[in-house]
Amino acid sequence: MKFAPTSVNCSPLRIKFLRTDDAKAKLDPALSEGNRHKVHAAPVTAILAYDRGFHRHLPELFPHADAKSWFVGNEPYREETAFRNSSLQGGYFILAARALGLDAGPLSGFDNDMVDGLFFAEGDPDYRSNFLCNLGYGDSSKLYPRSPRLAFEQVCEFL
């Protein structure tokens, strides 16, 4: 996950791993009713967030150009870049977890603003939650069979 590509190597993903009952209880008010049990049943729930101040690290991460200047004073561009690339890194995160033999269950049924207020407001004010991901070893007997996917021809077009 660390070495997978992002645009201008911006790497905006930030992760908080909730491992304790107390940490998960803190998350409870932000969760949709259907996700509470899933979060409490998982050994770990990760909050995958993006750092809107990622550009501060660009002199180190992308030293061959003054990429930081592309984002200074351009909040909409920073927000879009951070969200898009943290989503990309979130996909890498899931693949890395699965490569280690873990099950990964991404969740989007939660109140982002509440999560941000509970976990990022004081120490990490530039962080915004993107999605949650439960990690652990699932019980395959309780899973639905894999749902169908669209065929290549339904989603791709050669021009």
N, C-alpha and C positions, 0 to 999 in steps of 0.2 A: 504494500500500500504506500509506503513512504516514497518509493522511487517511481511510482506511476505518474504519467504526465498530467500537468495542468497548464493552462495558458500562462505564458511568461513565468512558469514555475511558481505561480503565486501561492499555492498550497494554503488556502484559507480555512481548511477544516480544523475544528477544535472539538475535542471529545471529553465529556465527563462520564465516567463509569460509575453507575450507582450499584453498589454491592450490598449495602446494608438495608435492613428493614426500615431504619430511620430515614435513610436517603430516599427510598421508594415511597415511604409515607409522605414525605415532603412533596413528591411529585403527584400524589393522588388527586388533589383538587383540580389539577390541570388535565387529567385524563378523561376521555370519554368512558362511560360506564362499561362498555364492552372491552376496554383495554386494561382495566384495573386488575382483573384476575391474571391476565397474560403477564403483566409486569411483575406481579408478586410471585408468580410461579417460576419465572426465569431467574437463574442464578445472578445474572447481570443485565442491567438495562443501560444502554449507552445513549446519551444525548449527543447527537451529531449537530454541531453548530458551525456557523461561519463567522470569521473575524472580519468585520467591515474595515478594520485598520490593517489588513494584510499587507498593504503597500509599504508599510514601515519596514518590512523585512526584505523588500525587493533588492536593495543594494547588495545584500548577502546572497539571496536566492537567484538573482538574475543580474550578475555583475557586468555583463558585456554591453548593457545599455542603461540609460537613465529611465527605466520603466516606472519608477516611483512617481516621476513628474507627470506621467500620463493619467494618474489617478488623483493627484492632489487637487482639491477644489472641485472635483467632479463626483459628487456623492451618488448620483444615479448610475454612473458607469461602474463605480466601486461596488455598489450594492449588487448590480447585475452580475458582475464578474465574480464576486464572492459567492453569491448564491449558486450560480451555474457550476463553478469549479468545486464547491463543497459538495454539491450533489454528485458530481463525477467522482470525487474522492470517497463519498459515501458508498457508491457502487464498488469501488476498489476495496473498501473496508469489508463489505459483505463477502466479496470473493476471497479475501484474505482469511476471514473467519472460517469460511467453509473449507478452504484449503487446509486449515489446521484441524479439521474434523468437527468444528462446532456447527450447530444449527444457528441460523440468523433469521430473525423475524422483524422486518422493518414495520414501523407503525407511524401513521399520520393522524390518528384520532386523538388529538390533544389541543389545548389552547396554547399556541406559540407565545403570545404575549405574557401569559401567566408563567410559563416555563422560564421565559427570559427574566421576568421579575424575581422569580424564586431562586434561580441558579446563576444569573449573570449580572444583575443590576449593580451590585456594589463593586466586585473585584474585576469584572470583565464587561464593562458597559458597551463595548463595541461588538460583543458577541450576540448573535441571533440564532435561535434554534431553527434547524431545518427539518430533521425527523428523528425519531427514536428507533432504537434497534435492540431487541432482546437477544441475548446470547446464552447458549447452553447446549444441552443434549436433550433434544425433544423425544417424546414418546411416539414412535411411528404408528403405533396402534390407534392413536387419537387424531391422526392427521387425515384430512381429506386426500383422495388421490389427486395427483397433479392435474390442475385445470388445463383445458386446451389452450393452445397458443395459435395466433394467426399464422397462416402460411406465408412463406417468403413472398409470393406473388401478390399477397394482399397488402403488404407493407412496403414493398420495394419497387422501384421503377428505374430502369436504365434509360438514360437520355443520350 
